[in-house]
Amino acid sequence: MDEYVARAEVKIRNWVSGAHIRIRIREEQLVQFLLDGEYKTMAETGQSGGGMTRVEARLKAEQQVLGIPIDGASALRPISAYLSGSDETGKIAIYGEIVLTVNDYLRSRTWFLLGDLVDTPILNLGQALAPVPLLMPSIDAASYRWNVIDAQTLPDVCGPHRYAEALIFGGLAPCDLLSVCYPPGIEPTDEVVRLSADEPWKLTTCGYPTSEAEAAPPG
């Protein structure tokens, strides 16, 4: 068992050590984020890119896994993101077609788990994963149901949704972004271009990275 844990943790470190923290978002949400000057959590907006029914589930999961009371202050709640190397064409796409990439200095206040905070406890028969600091990856972030050593890519150990959720604590402002990427064939509206004009990050149109290339551990 000790040998499995040691080998699995090496693999997990390889997957996440160079991963970028990303957020999927729709354009109306992006505009509101830029206007507000701060990113609002599901608890604040009452909405979820994954559907309204997920908001209550999110609050319950945060209580169960993170110890945040259902009526806890918004400042206590993490912003839901994900790690690059996840399956960009899978379930993560329901949250929006625009990809926000945040600056690496937020890694020090970001935790992660190999799965989804809300769905993983349900789909894994009640087993709640334990989010761990991104700078201190460990086997605790993984489910016992997936063999980390045998996995070829990060999505292979992230359950049916195939993404590693990242939890950003301490808020997020537009100046914390590294880039805002639109998918091919969709151009930013004039309002987004205007709101982005004085920001330090790049507003780009690009294709989504292939999960296989990013998820594979360095050779």
Buried (B, 14 or more C-beta within 10 A) or exposed (E): EEEEBEEBBBBBBBBBEBBBBBBBBEBEBBBBBBEEEEBBBBBEEEEBBBEEEBBEBBBEBBBBBBEBEEEBEEEBBBBBBBBBBBBBEBBBBEBBBBBBBBBEEBBEBBBBBBBBBBBBBEBBEEEBBEBBBBEEBBBBBBBEEBEBEEBEBBBBBBBEBBBBBBBBBEBBEBEBBBBBBBBEEEEBEEEBEEBBEEEEBEBEEEEBBEBEEBBBBEE
